[in-house]
Structure formats: structure tokens, C-alpha cells
Amino acid sequence: MTAPVRLGEHVYALPIETTLMGGPTVIYPAVILDDTHGATLVDTGIPGMEDDIARSLAELGLSWTDVRRVIVTHHDLDHIGSLPGVVAASGAQVLTSAGEVPFVQGERPGQKSPGPEVIAKMPPEMRARFANPPRAQVDRVLQDGEVLDVAGGVRVVLTPGHTLGHLSLLVVQDGVLITGDALTSAGGQLNGPVARVTPDMPEATRSVQKLAQLPARTILTYHGGVVSEDAPAQLRRVADTPA
């Protein structure tokens, strides 16, 4: 397990090694700390990652009882896979945008779920995941531009395109932008969203341009991790690059 990475006074990335698309990779949920209002977990990884997250929290001196809320950037399986287990362990509230609610609650199939013919050819474990996808009750719907009263202020930024209701977060005091899959990165270099898993690239491009207007000093992408070297210029570069 990789140790948590401090991004600011309130924000840590929680690198977790896993396998996606048939190969090894690292994903980056985040935790936002607040001594008064408790910890906020951002995304929960694939199914079965509760123990990995708990170990990362323990390195920060936290347990599940410290986690008061989980913010879901979007409903893809690698972001909500462990959400039911996390909620059961912590009792945390679940927060996401209106566009994500029916998917997180299991009222609609995932926006990018494969069709029945593709599912039928999958290994039994994967078939079971799509037959009974993770779901959780949403306790609070987040609005674009609202500022949560945690960590000195966390601004909600709706960034659709990758999914209908995808959201990002700006931890204002720390200048940390948590982008989910609205952006990606590799080796500290910022990139745009991945087209093959982004149903609406024009909308996703507009979302990137929206993010480029924010006062971010450090960027955390779920796939690729931390971008800190000249992050504002990198974000402007990506925003100005045609999709």
C-alpha cells in the first residue's frame, strides 16, 4: 500500500493499487479533513476496497467513525464500487449532484454499462457486478457553485461530459482541485478526459475550460494522481487544446 500524499493543510490523496482494464494501476480517492465537521471521503474505488481505504485513513490517525460524508464525483464502478461498504462501516452521508443520483441509487443502469450481449460473455464475477451494481441512498444533492462548510470552504463545480452529472471540488484555502475523471494525468503532466470513456466530449471540453477559471495551485486526478508543477499553466494548456 502506498502512503497518503499530503496536498494541503486539509487534503490528502489516498493512492490505492488495483487492476483496471486488465492491467495494474493506481487510483486516487481523496480525504478532506476538518477537526470540527469530520472527514470527507471523495470516491470509494472498486468493490472490495473498504479495507484499503481504512488502512490509508489509519495512517492519518483516522477511523471510519471520523468519516462524516462521502462525496461521489460520478457513478462509474471504480468510483462507487465500495460505496455501500463505506457507508455501512462509517454511517457517513452520501453527497453527489442531481444528475448522478439515479445512478448512485441504482434507479438507472450506469451510463456506460455494457449491453446484455457483452455482459453475457464476461466472467461470472463481472456478470454479478453488473447484475447487482453497488448502490447507496443519496442524502444530499449538491448544487453547482455551492460552498460546503468544511475545511474552510469546499466549492462544488459541476463538470459534466464524462458522465451526466460529474462534479469536481475546489478546496479553497488549500488551492487543491479534485477533478475525478474530468481530467487525467501521467507523471505529473496534466491531460484531458479520456475520449473513449467520455460519452459527451464537447461538454467535457467545456467543463475543462470551466475548471481553468478556478484558482487551483494543485490538481488531483483520479487516474494519474497529483499535478503540482505549474498546475495553473498546465490546466490552461489542456483547456486551450482542441479535443
N, C-alpha and C positions, 0 to 999 in steps of 0.2 A: 504494500500500500504506500502511495506517495503522500507525504505530509501536507496538511493545509498550507496554502500560499496566501500570505497577507497582502491585500491590495490597498488597504487604507485603514484608518482608525477603526472602522466598523465592519469591514468587508473581508471575507476570506473565500478563496476558491477551494473546492474540495475535489482534487483530482482523483478519479476512480478508474482503474484499469478494467477493461472489459473487451468483449468481442462484438463487433458490429459489421454487418455486410460480409461476414466470413473472414474477417481479419482482426488482429489486435488493435486497440485504440485506447485513448483516454478521453473521458468526458468530464465536464467541469460544472457540476452543480455549485451553488454558492450559499453562504450563510451570511446574513446581515445581523450584527449584534447590537443590542440595546439593553443596558443594565436595568432600565425601568420597565420597558414594554416586552422584554424577552426576545428570543432569537427568531429570525425569519429565514426559512429554508426556501431556496429558489430552485425548483425542479428536483426530481427524485430518481432519475436513472431508469434503467430497465428493471423488469420484475426480479425480485430477489436481492436487491441492493440495500435493504434496510440495515444489515449488519455492517456493510462497508461504510455507510453514512454514519452509523452510530460510532464506529471506531474513529472516523475523522472528527466528529464532534467531541469525542472523549479527549482527543489531543488538544482541544481548545478548552478543556475543563467543563464541557457541557454534557448533558444527558438529554434524553427525549423530553423530560419534564420542562426543560428550558425552551423547547421549540413551541412557540405560540401560534405560528401561522406558516402556511406553505403557499407561496405564490407560484402558480403554474404559468410559464411563458406560453405554452401551447400543448396540444394533446397528443403529439406523436409518442409512440410507445417508449422511446428511450428517454422521455421526459416525465411521463406519468406512470411508468411501469411499476414503481414501488410506492406510488401514492397511497393506495389503500393500507398497506402495511405501516407506512409512516404515520398516517392518521390514527390507526389503531394503537400504535405504540406511544404516540405523543398527545393525542387528543387535540391536535392543532386544528385551527380553522383553515379552510381552503379558499384561496382568493384567485380569481382569474377574470378575464374580460368576458363581456356578454357573448361575443362570438365563439368563445371556447366552451361555454357552459354545457350545451347539449352533448358535446363530445366527451368532456370530462365526466359528466354524469352518466354516460352510456346510453343516452336517449337517441343518439345517431351514431352510425359506424364512423370510424376515423376517416377523415377527409381523404387520406391516401391509402386506405385499406385495400389490399388486393381483392380481386373478384373471386367468386366461388371456385372457378376452374383452377386458378393459381393456388388458392388455399388447399384444395384437394391434393395437390402434388407435394405439399410441404411435409416435413417430418411430423410425427404425432404431437411433439411438444409445441411446435409452432402453430399447428392447426388448433390446438387447445387454447393458445393465447388469443387467436383471432376469434374463436368461438365464444370466449368469455374474457373480453378485454378488461384491463383494470379500469375501475370507475370509482368515483367518490362524490359525495354531495358537496356542492359549492356553497359556501357560507356567505360570501361577499363578492359582489360584482364590481370590478374596478373600471373606472372611467378614464378616458384619455385626459392627461394633464393633471389629474388629482395628485396631491402630495400626501403620502402616508406619514403619520406622526410616529415614525421610528427612525432611529439613527440620525436625528437632526433633519429628517425630511427625505423621503424616497419618492421621486416623481415617476408616475406611470406614463409610459409612452406607447401608444398603440402603433404597432409596426406590422400590419397585415401583408400578405403576399405568400410567405412560406406556409401559413395557414390563414384561415379566415379572420381569426381574432388574435393572432400572435401579438404579444406585448414584450416590451423591453423596460428596463428600470434604470433610473439615474439616481445613485446615492449622492445627494447634492453636496454635502460637506466634504466628502472624500473625492469627488470628481470621478467616481467609478461608474462606468456604463456597463450594465449586464445585458447582453444582446440576445440571449437564446440562440436561435438559428437565423436571425435577421442578418447576421454577419458570421463569417467563419475566419479562421486564421491558421497559419502554419509557421512555426519557428519565429514567432513574434511579428510576422508580417500579416497585415490585415487583408482579407478578401471579402468579396460579396457573398450573397447566399448561393447555395448550390442549385443550379437551374433544374437538374433532373429530379429534385425532390421539392421544388418550389412551383406549385401549380400556377401562380399568377406573378410572373417575373416583372411585368410593368409596375404592378402595385408594390412588389418587394423593392424595386428600384426607388420608387417614391418614398418608401419607408426609410431606406438608407439615406436619402437626401434629407429627410426629416431629422434623423439621428445626427447628421453632420452639423446641424444648427445648435447642438447641445454643448455645454461647457465640460466636456469629458477630458480627463487627463490620463485615465487608464481605462482600457476596454477588456472585458472578459467575454469571450465567445465560448459557447458550449462545446463546440468542436474546434479544437486548436488551442484554447486557453488564453493566456494573458498577452495583451499587446500594450506595452508601456513606452517603448521608444518612439518619441514624436507621434504619439497616438492621434492628436488632432489633425496633423497633416496627413497621416495615413487615412483617416476617416474621410477627409476632403477628397483625397485621391480616389478612393473607392466610389464616393458619391458622384464624382465627375467622370467616371469611366462608364462608357455605354455598356448596357447589359448584353 
